[in-house]
């Protein structure tokens, strides 16, 4: 790729503006870039920010249903907090870690550590990363019986 082939990446501000308009899944760019050592999903990306060109656009109600399903899995211990964040980032926003990290104001390493369930993070950091999905950190009963009783 030479300098005349460079297509500027969508900025974090553009991503945020697009999200505010409710157009979370589509990007204005339609080109493929190769990213050397990144994973297969990232190599097939349709833009430098997108995880995969195979993620299909969803309506706001579909996004809400996906978020609710992931949160339910998290609450009932079927997903770790890190796996929940990764699923939300990929399935809802379709963003790579570095773009998502810039968007929420933390480092890419912090996103990676959270998604891989490494380290212990303060509630304010976790609130930052879950905020784009309308979520924040809270308390739930540790007893499966008490938890089940909440939903009955």
N, C-alpha and C positions, 0 to 999 in steps of 0.2 A: 504494500500500500504506500503510495507516495503522497506528498503534501497536497496535491491537487485532488486526491481521492478522499480526503478527510471530510467526514460528515460529523458536525458537532453533536455531542450527546445531549439528550434532554436534561436540562438542569434540574436540581432538586426543587427549585422554585416552580418550574414547569410541572413537575410531578404533583406537587402540592396543589397548584392551581387546577390541574386536571382532576385531582381527587375531590376538590371542593365543588367542582361542577358535576360530580357524580359519575364521571367517566373514568373509573379506576382501571379498567382492563385494557383500554386501547392506548397506543402511543402514536405520535405523529410520524415516527420514523418507520421505514420499511426496508431495512437492509440487513445483511448478515455480516458478522465480523468473527474472525477466528481469535480465540483467546488462549492459545498455547497450553498452559498447564491446568487450566480450569476444567471442571467436570464436564461430562458429556452434555448435561442439560444446559450449561452455560455456553458451550461451544455452539449449540444450535440456536442461540438467542437471536431474535429478530432485531434487537437493539442492544447497546451496551448495558442498559439497565435491566432488561427483561431476563427472567430466569429461563423461560422456554417459550418458543413461538407456538407451542401446542396448547397453551392455556387459553381456553375459550372465554370470551366476554360473558359476564353474568349480569343479571338485573340486580337492582338493589335488594329485592326480596330474596333472590337466590343467595346473594352474599350474606344476608342476615341469617338465612337458614344454615349456610355453611359454617358461619361463625358460631351459631348456637350448637351445632353438632360437635364442633371441635371443643367448645367450652364444656359441653356435657361429658365428652370423653376425658377431659382434664379433671373435672370434678370427681368423676367416678374412678379415677386412677388408671384409666386405660391409656392415657398419654401423660408424659412428663411435661412440666412447664416448658422446657426447652423444645421438645417435639411439637407442642402446641404452637409456640411462637413460629417455628419453622413452617409448619403447615399453614398458619395464618399468613405469613409473609409471602409464601409461594402461591398458595391457592386463592387468596383474596387479592393481594396486591401484585403478585407476579414479579416482584423486584429482587434483584441480587442483594446480598448482604451489604455491600459498600454503599449502594444507593439508599437502601432502607436506613442504614446507620446514619447517613448524613441527614436524611429526612427527619429522624427522631432526635438527633443531636447527641449520639453516642459514637464510640469508635466501632469499626468493623470487628475488631477483636472481641469487644464486649458482646456484640451480637453473636459471634461464633461461640464464645464461651457459654452464653445463656442457652443457645440452641443445642449445644453438646452437653448440657447439664454440668458444666464445670464452674467452680467458684460459687461464692455466695454474694448476692447483690442486694443492695439496700432497696427498700420499697420505691423510692423516688426514681431509681434507674428502671426498675421493672414497670412502674407506671408509665414512664416515657415510651418504652418499647411496645406496650400493649395499648396505649392511647389511640393510635390510628384505627383500632378495631372496636373502639367504644368500650374498652375493658380497663379495669384497674385491679390492683392487688387487694385482697380482702381475706376475711377469716371464714373458714367453714369447719363444721364438726369433723373431728378425726375418726370418730366411731362410724363405721358403715351403717349401723342401725339408725343413728341419729341423722345421718346424711340422707338416708332413704326416707325417713319420716318427713323431712323438709319437702320432698317432692310428691308425697302421698296426699 
